[in-house]
């Protein structure tokens, strides 16, 4: 459904350190910085990117927005969360754990990145 997602960052290098750490727990390689200073993580399913806002204003989080990363297991979601905390992320929402809902059981771990964007590791529990 989506080709890419890009989030704003006030300090791309600081955000790259955070995303390199959390995405490594899911098997992704470190992000690549392009000639414009943007950072890209790519695989066959899509692209996740970090950029300073084009309009020159400060980056800010989208209130009510969350970007979810698929985790293959609860252990990976926990490692993702720990890596994020160790690399400039801030804990938010409830602690990582199982949540029951109308779309099934989900294991969720939430963080705010160094620019305040809310991200989540999600594992669908059968």
VENRA-V510879 format. One line per field, one symbol per residue. phi: phi as a letter, one per 40 degrees, with the letter a starting at -180 (. if undefined). psi: psi as a letter, one per 20 degrees, with the letter a starting at -180 (. if undefined). Layout:
phi->???
psi->???
This chain:
phi->.bcabbbcacbcccccdccdcccccbgccdcbccccgcbbbbaccibbbbacdccgcccacccgcabbbcbcaccccccdccccccbgcbcagccdicbcacchcbbbbbabcdbgccbacbbccc
psi->gqhrppqqphnggghggghgghhhijjqrqqppaijjqpppqaiiappqpqqphiirqqqqooiqppppppirhgggghggghghikjrpprbrqpapppahjapqpqpqrprijippqqppppp.
